[in-house]
Amino acid sequence: MKSFRMPRVQELAIVIVLILLIVAFSILSPNFLDANNLFNIMRQVTTLGIVAVGFAFVLITGGIDLSVGYQISLYVVVCGLLMTQFSLPWPLAILLVLGLGIGIGLINGAIITFTGVAPLIVTLSMMTILNGVSYLLSRGLPISGFPSDFSILGQGAFFGIPISLFVLLAVWGIGLFIIGKTYLGRYFYAIGNNVEAARLSGVNTRRTLLFVYAISGLFSAVGAVLLLSRLNSAQSATGAGFEFSVLTACVLGGVSVMGGRGTLFGAFIGVLIVGVLDNGLVLLNVSEYVQLVVKGVILLAAVIYDAMSKASRGRAKRIGGVTIVPEKAQTPA
């Protein structure tokens, strides 16, 4: 008998949710389907979509990285300072920032794997550290005055398509290759389902987790560079709250916060839902605080659904694993 694949049902459901949101906002706001607005949505979700790839990897392994928001803040500040204060060519500044992203990811991964401290605590602490470092480096002031050609990455277009969108597609292509065509992708799910069982099966769990957090840091740096290029200004608070948006997008897309389940396709649809929701609410002049309430409710509902789905699957497995042996017929005396 073929198993019922709930993830496919969830992916279909969130695609329907995305379509309904687009229809609703196109009715409520006549400017929503305007070509310029659609391009704005694509540019706005670029950073979120890129960061979501690495973040989804982390969630699948059963971890979490709450530091991605202030990682972005640090990367934009460092990149801005390298171009303005140190007068480095912007390609070199980008390479150094990408290296910094890998380094911070490795630090997160090393602390988690070698000390056994929960990822939530480690990355929450790192978030606070990076918040302070980015503020100290920028002194709380915006940084601007970048080379004019640097803005091409975030604001330019090729044949009418934003260049940042090509970068997003390239990152997602890399992510799909890793998770679908390499043994590492299988290891992610194995660790997320049961890290001890994965270790006993021969998986180098430490090396795999180091890779996961390193690539999360790398993709966060890539997203930060594109965001800086689009905004053309670096501030220490640029990434504040970003971890909430990327977590919402991934969980909406069916990536389990408990590990071992989720797809990049689902995460991508979750990114589009968050982007459309943000853009539509702004067009409708909805208060920023009301937007926070809406996002919080959506995230809470998605997490509750995820927990209930996992509990339901667990009960189904236990029931399916029980073999009922009929009683022997008693022979009459």
C-alpha positions as a printed Julia matrix, in Angstrom:
333×3 Matrix{Float64}:
   0.0     0.0     0.0
   1.35    3.45   -0.85
   1.88    5.8     2.08
  -0.12    8.98    2.27
   2.26   11.89    1.72
   1.05   14.67    3.96
   3.84   17.08    2.94
   2.45   17.17   -0.62
  -0.99   18.0     0.74
   0.5    20.79    2.83
   2.37   22.2    -0.15
  -0.85   22.23   -2.18
  -2.65   23.93    0.71
  -0.11   26.74    1.03
  -0.13   27.31   -2.74
  -3.9    27.77   -2.47
  -3.37   30.19    0.45
  -0.91   32.18   -1.68
  -3.38   32.37   -4.57
  -6.2    33.47   -2.25
  -4.0    36.2    -0.75
  -3.12   37.51   -4.22
  -6.78   37.53   -5.25
  -7.86   39.24   -2.01
  -5.23   42.01   -2.19
  -5.85   42.57   -5.91
  -9.52   43.2    -5.06
  -8.84   45.38   -2.0
  -6.04   47.38   -3.61
  -6.13   48.2    -7.34
  -2.39   48.91   -7.3
  -1.44   45.46   -6.05
  -1.19   43.84   -9.5
   0.61   46.84  -10.98
   3.83   45.73  -12.7
   5.99   48.05  -10.58
   4.48   46.7    -7.4
   5.04   43.1    -8.46
   8.68   43.91   -9.17
   8.9    45.54   -5.75
   7.6    42.34   -4.15
  10.22   40.3    -6.01
  13.0    42.6    -4.83
  11.68   42.69   -1.28
  11.5    38.91   -0.9
  14.98   38.33   -2.34
  16.85   38.59    0.96
  14.14   36.69    2.82
  14.19   33.93    0.2
  17.96   33.54    0.24
  18.19   33.45    4.04
  15.29   30.98    4.15
  17.36   28.34    2.33
  19.99   28.11    5.06
  17.38   28.59    7.78
  15.32   25.69    6.41
  18.42   23.47    6.52
  18.89   24.37   10.18
  15.25   23.64   11.02
  15.31   20.3     9.19
  18.25   19.18   11.35
  16.23   20.02   14.45
  18.01   23.29   15.22
  17.2    26.97   14.99
  19.21   30.13   14.29
  17.72   33.2    15.95
  20.85   35.22   15.17
  20.17   35.61   11.42
  18.51   39.01   11.9
  21.5    40.64   13.58
  23.87   38.68   11.39
  22.34   40.7     8.56
  22.81   43.91   10.58
  26.48   43.11   11.14
  27.1    42.15    7.51
  25.6    45.34    6.09
  27.55   47.48    8.57
  30.85   45.68    7.89
  30.33   45.77    4.13
  29.45   49.46    4.29
  32.52   50.29    6.38
  34.84   48.3     4.1
  33.66   50.31    1.09
  33.59   53.74    2.77
  36.14   53.79    5.59
  38.68   51.4     4.05
  37.96   52.24    0.39
  37.98   48.6    -0.67
  36.53   47.7    -4.08
  33.0    46.44   -3.57
  33.68   42.94   -4.99
  36.45   42.45   -2.41
  34.25   43.84    0.35
  31.54   41.34   -0.61
  33.99   38.41   -0.53
  35.2    39.4     2.94
  31.62   39.65    4.2
  30.78   36.23    2.76
  33.81   34.84    4.61
  32.58   36.54    7.79
  29.2    34.87    7.3
  30.78   31.43    7.07
  32.88   32.2    10.15
  29.92   33.24   12.3
  27.97   30.21   11.14
  30.87   27.95   12.09
  31.05   29.56   15.53
  27.35   28.9    16.09
  27.71   25.33   14.88
  30.84   24.62   16.91
  29.34   25.85   20.17
  26.18   23.81   19.59
  27.92   20.59   18.57
  30.87   20.59   20.99
  29.13   21.88   24.13
  25.67   20.37   23.74
  23.99   23.68   24.56
  20.58   24.04   22.91
  20.63   25.91   19.56
  17.93   28.26   20.86
  20.19   29.47   23.69
  23.37   29.65   21.61
  21.86   31.62   18.74
  19.86   33.87   21.07
  23.11   34.77   22.82
  24.82   35.28   19.48
  21.95   37.53   18.39
  22.57   39.78   21.4
  26.32   39.82   20.78
  25.96   40.72   17.11
  23.43   43.41   17.96
  25.99   45.09   20.21
  28.89   44.64   17.8
  27.0    46.09   14.83
  25.96   49.09   16.94
  29.51   49.68   18.19
  30.95   49.49   14.68
  28.4    51.9    13.21
  28.13   54.03   16.39
  24.41   53.98   15.81
  24.75   56.11   12.67
  23.73   55.19    9.1
  26.55   54.46    6.67
  26.24   55.62    3.07
  28.32   56.85    0.13
  28.9    53.52   -1.62
  30.21   53.18   -5.19
  27.47   53.84   -7.71
  27.89   50.49   -9.48
  27.36   48.62   -6.2
  23.65   49.46   -6.32
  23.26   47.44   -9.53
  23.08   44.21   -7.52
  19.98   45.19   -5.59
  18.38   47.75   -7.9
  19.44   46.76  -11.4
  17.59   44.58  -13.88
  18.53   42.35  -16.8
  15.96   42.21  -19.6
  13.45   43.66  -17.17
  14.09   41.02  -14.51
  15.74   42.17  -11.24
  19.34   40.96  -10.96
  18.69   40.06   -7.33
  16.09   37.56   -8.54
  18.77   35.72  -10.54
  20.88   35.53   -7.37
  17.87   34.17   -5.47
  17.28   31.49   -8.11
  20.97   30.54   -8.06
  20.95   30.13   -4.28
  17.77   28.06   -4.4
  19.31   25.92   -7.14
  22.3    25.25   -4.89
  19.99   24.48   -1.98
  17.89   22.06   -4.03
  21.02   20.3    -5.24
  22.39   19.9    -1.72
  19.19   18.6    -0.2
  18.03   16.48   -3.13
  21.16   15.22   -4.86
  23.78   14.77   -2.12
  24.17   12.5     0.86
  24.3    15.6     3.07
  20.64   16.27    2.31
  19.72   12.81    3.58
  21.83   13.43    6.67
  19.87   16.61    7.44
  16.63   14.66    7.71
  18.26   11.78    9.59
  19.68   14.14   12.24
  16.39   15.99   12.51
  14.45   12.8    13.11
  16.88   11.25   15.6
  20.4    12.59   16.03
  21.59    9.62   18.11
  20.24    7.09   15.61
  21.93    9.04   12.81
  25.25    8.98   14.69
  25.01    5.25   15.33
  24.28    4.75   11.62
  27.64    6.28   10.75
  26.62    9.89   10.09
  29.22   12.41   11.2
  26.68   14.58   12.99
  29.17   17.21   14.15
  30.59   17.81   10.7
  27.11   17.91    9.17
  25.82   20.44   11.71
  28.91   22.59   11.25
  28.2    22.61    7.52
  24.53   23.48    8.07
  25.24   26.49   10.28
  28.11   27.61    8.05
  25.93   27.62    4.95
  23.19   29.39    6.89
  25.69   32.12    7.75
  26.9    32.27    4.14
  23.41   32.65    2.69
  22.56   35.26    5.33
  25.6    37.23    4.17
  24.52   36.93    0.52
  21.06   38.2     1.42
  22.55   41.04    3.46
  24.71   42.23    0.56
  21.7    42.38   -1.77
  19.67   44.19    0.9
  22.45   46.76    1.37
  22.67   47.27   -2.37
  18.92   47.85   -2.58
  18.68   50.2     0.43
  22.01   51.96   -0.29
  22.38   52.6     3.44
  23.75   50.46    6.3
  22.34   50.68    9.82
  22.84   48.56   12.93
  19.1    47.86   13.1
  18.7    46.78    9.46
  18.08   43.12   10.3
  16.1    43.59   13.51
  13.16   41.17   13.59
  14.25   39.43   10.39
  14.55   36.1    12.17
  10.83   36.29   12.91
   9.95   36.75    9.24
  12.15   33.91    7.99
  10.91   31.57   10.73
   7.31   32.4     9.79
   8.01   31.77    6.1
   9.67   28.39    6.7
   7.05   27.12    9.15
   4.23   28.3     6.88
   5.92   26.32    4.12
   5.76   23.12    6.14
   9.32   23.02    7.48
   8.91   21.54   10.95
  10.38   23.38   13.93
  10.84   19.93   15.48
  13.14   18.78   12.7
  13.17   16.0    10.15
  10.5    17.34    7.82
  10.06   20.02    5.18
  10.96   20.95    1.61
  12.59   23.96   -0.01
   9.61   24.26   -2.35
   7.33   24.68    0.65
   9.7    27.2     2.21
   9.77   29.15   -1.05
   5.97   29.37   -1.12
   6.09   30.47    2.52
   8.5    33.26    1.55
   6.1    34.42   -1.17
   3.18   34.39    1.28
   5.09   36.57    3.75
   6.18   38.92    0.97
   2.68   39.26   -0.47
   1.21   39.73    3.0
   3.71   42.44    3.92
   3.22   44.3     0.66
  -0.57   44.0     0.69
  -0.93   45.24    4.26
   1.29   48.24    3.52
  -0.79   49.1     0.43
  -3.9    48.97    2.62
  -2.26   51.35    5.12
  -2.56   48.82    7.93
  -0.76   49.88   11.11
   2.67   48.36   11.67
   1.54   47.04   15.05
  -1.51   45.39   13.51
   0.85   43.76   11.01
   2.89   42.37   13.91
  -0.27   40.95   15.47
  -1.28   39.31   12.18
   2.17   37.77   11.66
   2.31   36.57   15.25
  -1.06   34.86   14.97
  -0.04   33.23   11.68
   3.23   31.92   13.14
   1.51   30.62   16.27
  -1.14   28.84   14.22
   1.5    27.29   11.95
   3.56   26.03   14.89
   0.49   24.58   16.62
  -0.5    22.82   13.4
   3.03   21.48   13.03
   3.03   20.09   16.59
  -0.4    18.51   16.2
   0.55   16.98   12.83
   3.66   15.41   14.33
   1.68   14.01   17.26
  -0.92   12.62   14.85
   1.76   10.96   12.7
   3.32    9.48   15.82
   0.02    7.92   16.88
  -0.56    6.61   13.35
   2.86    4.93   13.33
   2.25    3.33   16.71
  -1.15    2.03   15.62
   0.24    0.84   12.29
   3.03   -1.02   14.05
   0.71   -3.05   16.26
   0.05   -6.55   15.06
  -3.24   -7.97   16.26
  -3.06  -11.71   16.81
  -6.45  -13.4    16.96
  -7.17  -15.63   19.92
  -7.03  -19.33   19.33
 -10.41  -20.99   19.16
 -11.11  -22.98   22.26
 -11.78  -26.67   21.72
 -14.91  -27.75   23.53
 -14.29  -30.24   26.25
